[in-house]
Amino acid sequence: MAKSRAKKYREKLAREGRRNPECNRSPFAVMDMTTRKTKTKKDYMYQHKHKNHSFDHGNDGSFYLSISYPPA
């Protein structure tokens, strides 16, 4: 990969004995401060906001009730 103009300038400043601007950066600029964790069983259980909405296989919770009365 080619060097950027800014990196060349920083190296030139360091070569000439002047202060490298990289030294001014905060140590937290390089660190990854996020905490990663895998989902627990409860996280997977509570993942679905509306629980009874599984309409993909025709299982929508509805039913058909047919009542036939004998002729009077």
Stockholm file with secondary structure:
# STOCKHOLM 1.0

chainA/1-72         MAKSRAKKYREKLAREGRRNPECNRSPFAVMDMTTRKTKTKKDYMYQHKHKNHSFDHGNDGSFYLSISYPPA
#=GR chainA/1-72 SS CCCCHHHHHHHHHHHTTSCCGGGGSCGGGTSCCCCCCCCCHHHHHTTCSSTTCCCTTSCSSCCCCCCCCCCC
#=GC SS_cons        CCCCHHHHHHHHHHHTTSCCGGGGSCGGGTSCCCCCCCCCHHHHHTTCSSTTCCCTTSCSSCCCCCCCCCCC
//
